[in-house]
Amino acid sequence: MSNILFCYKNFCESPSVITETWGTTNSDFGTSKLADNNLQSFWTTQGISPGPGTVANILFTMGSAVYVDSLIVVHNLNETGTLYVKAGDTNPPTTITYPLPILGNTGTSINFFSPIVSYNFWQLFADGTKLSEVTKIKEVFIGKRDTLSVNPQYPFRKEIEAYTILTESEKGQRKVYSKYTKSKWDFSYPAIDEATFGTLNKIRNYCGGSYRPLWMCLDKDDDKFATYMVRFMKNSFKSTEIIDGIYDVSFGIEEEL
């Protein structure tokens, strides 16, 4: 079992230039939606036909080389689609290609690789021509991951929050609609060293507490598709220095929908 990893600094949020091919002319679904930390918004292609159909080609020019070992793309492609990222220091990038496997209808593709690489140009290619609708890219993460040296105390607590709507007709007929379900985790890290405590604080500070979401994978070796956009639960981060340089830390994480 691998340790829980967190991805939080996304270079796609502030690239030097984003160049799209076959993107929509509707700015409501433009490149600003590719890394806006909102899973409900999305970038789309122009249309199924005419032209290239649902093929998407998006080039991120970072402005300088960035260090990367993690790629995450949330999309509407199914198992018949093709998804990969090319990287390099020339435009178009041709140095290396990273496949992003599509697993059924999970809607999330991931590639955690090593060692860390450093390139300026990162190009996303998506081919959803088997779809009956335009290709939609909801979020793109290109960046590094932080894997802590220890896992939280096991078993950690996990909850499923379900929200349903109950309606009743004039004749007394009742119907229940499921609006959403989301997961929540409570993690406890007892007696961690100063380096691990510093990493957790760095992640929390970058996210502004619960202000900015991040990505979490529970076990990339067992199931890398168990990767979630999450958020620190408000005011949940607690820490105590039990002896010099040794800390007890606990916090809550909730899934972003």
Secondary structure, 3 states (H helix, E strand, C coil): CCCCEEEEEEHHHCCCEEEEECECCCHHHCHHHCCCCCCCCCEEECCCCCCCCCEEEEEEEEEEEEEEEEEEEEECCCCCCEEEEEEECCCCCCCEEEECCCCCCCCEEEEEEEEEEEEEEEEEEEECCCCCCCCEEEEEEEEEEEECCCCCCCCCEEEEEEEEEEEECCCCCEEEEEEEEEEEEEEEEEEEEHHHHHHHHHHHHHCCCCCCCEEEECCHHHHCCCEEEEEECCCCCEEEEEECCEEEEEEEEEECC
